[in-house]
């Protein structure tokens, strides 16, 4: 039970407060050029953010990792496939903060597509941030449920244990009464046996005395018999 309480206490230390995802228009250096795009900063380590970001980018198409920058050629943005154009994405930060960015080089896209794609990329980053926080909170919800389930199981074990102990106590009390009655009967039998032993000794003495008297009478009869002539 102590372990469950400690787990609940530790869990409470990691509860994430409600987060608001803010997406900002931002430039990044890609292939030596300033590239327009959108970014959001998340309250999580770079390692954690990178894993989630790399996985989420696969919704746009096949991701190629070219070191610091990931590229997606012929992407599907906002449900629309684009045969021309490349999406660029990065993940940077520290062990406390992680930032994701996604953008494009306008000269690699058809002019008519750029405005729509920018808008879809902004929404894409926002959805990622929201999903990232919701997924983190879901993990905490699952942990809280696991802790609650553990408490419920422990409570049930204690209830069952209480029933078992009550049953054993009742059986013990019955056995105690039975043994007390046996002990009382044993005491009475012990006292009766002592009386009988005493009476037996007295009887033995009486019989021995009578035997002596009878023997004397027998001797007297023998003496009388010898005197007959």
N, C-alpha and C positions, 0 to 999 in steps of 0.2 A: 504494500500500500504506500510506503514511503517513496518507493521508486516512481509510482504513478504521480504522486504529489510533486516530486522534483521535476518530472517531465512536464507537467502542466505549468510549473513556474518558469522553466526554461522556455517553453513555447510562448509564454506571454511576453518574453523579452524580445521576440523576433516578429511580433505582429506588425505588419506594414500598415501605416495610416493610408487613408484614401488618397490616391494620387491623381494629379491632373496632368495630362500629357500636353505639352506645348511644342508645336512644330514651328520652326523658324526657317526662313529662307536664308541659305548660306552657301558660300563658295568654298570649294576645296581645290587644291592643286592636283590635277590629274595629267600625267604625261607632260609636266612642266607648264600647264596652262590652268588658269582659273576656270573652274567649271561650276555652273549654277546648279543648285539643287536644294534639298530640304533636309533638315536635321532635327533630332530631338535628343535630349540628355535624360538618362534614366538613373535612378537611385539603385544601382547595382554594380557589381564588379565588371570590368571589361571582359573577363573570361566568360562570365555568365551571359552577358549581353551578346557577345560574339556568337556563341553557340546558337542562341535563339534567333539572331539576325540571319546567320548563314542558312538556317533551316527555313526561315520565313521567305527569304529571297527566292527560293526554289519555286514559289508561286508565279514568279515572273518568267521563269524559263531555266535553262541550263546555266549554272553558275560556274565561272572559271575564276580561280583565285590566282592573281598575278602578284603575289606578295602583299603589299599594303592595300591594293585596290582589287576589288572583285568586279568582274564584267559579265554582262548578260546580253548576248547578241540575239537579234530577232525576238525580242521580248513580247510577252502578252501583258499589257498594262490596262487595268480597268476592264478586263475581259476582251480587249481588242488586240489581236496579233499585229505586230509591225514587222514587216520584212526588212525595212530599212531602219537603222538606228541601233545604238548601243546604250545600255544603262550601266552606270558606274555606281559602286557602293563601297563604303568603308565603315569600320568600327574602331573607335579609339577610346582612350580613357585610362582609368587607374583601377586600383582594387576597391575603390569606393564609388566611382562614377563611371558610367559607360555612355558613349555617344555614338549614334548611328547616323549615317548620311547617305543620301542617294541623289543622283543627278544625271545630267546628260550634256553632251556637247552639241550645241544647236546646229553646227555645220554638218553634223552627221545625221540629221533628221530632215524629213520633209517639212517645209515651213508651215503647212496647214496642220501638222500633227503636234507641233511643239507646245502650243498653249494647252491643248487637251491633256497631253502626257504630263506636263508640269502639274496640272491640277490633280491628276490621278496619282502621281508620285507623292504629292503632299498628303492625300488621303491615305495612301499606302503606309507612309511613315506613321501617321496618326493611329491607324488600325494596329500597326505593329506595337506601338507603345502601350495602347490600351490592352491588347492581348497579353503582352509581356507582364504587365502588372496583375491582370486577372489570373494569369497562370500561376504567378507567385503566390497570390492570395489563395488560389485553389489548393496549392500545396499545403498552406497553413490550415485551410479548412479541413483537408484530409487528415492532417496531423492532429487537429483538434478532435475530429471525429474518432480517430484511432484512440486518442487519450480517453475520450468519453466512453468508448466501447470497453476499454481496459478497466475503467472505473466500474462500469456496469457489471462486467464479468467478475471483478473483485467483490462487488457487493453481493452478487448471486452466490459466489463461493462462501462468503461469510454467512449468508442466510442459511445455506445448506449445512455449513459447519455448525451453526447454532442449533439447527434441528437435530443434527447427529449428536451433538453434545447433550442436548436436552433428553434425547432418547437414552443415551448411555447413562446419564444421571438418574433417570427414572429406574432403569434396570439395576443400577448400583444401589439405589435406596431400597428396592425390593430385596436384593441380595443381602443388604445390611440387616433388614428386618428378619429375614430367614436365618441368617447366622446368629443374630441376637437371640432368637427363639431357641436355636440349637444349643447355644451357649448356656441359656437358662436351663434347658432340659439336661444338659451335661452336668450343670452344678447340682441339680436335684438328684440325678443318678449317682453322682459322686458322693453326696451326703448319704443316700440310701445304701450304697455299697459299704461305706465306712461303718454304718450301723450294723449291717449284716455281718461284716467281718468281726466286729466286736462281739456280736451275739454268737457267732460261730466259735470264737475263742472261749467264751463262757460255756458254751455247750460242750466243747472239747474237754474243758476242765471238769465239768459235771460228769460227762461220760467216763473220763479217766478215773474220777473219784468213785463212781459207781462200780467201775470195773475192778478197782482195788478192793472194794467192799465184797463184791461177788467172789473174788479170788480168795479172800479170807474165809468166806463161808464155805467155799469148796474145800479149803484146807482143813477146816473144822470137821466137815463131813468125812474126809479121808481119815482124819485122826480117830473119829468115832468108829470108822469101819475097821481100823487096825485093832481096836480094843475088843472087838467082838471075838468070843472064844467058846 
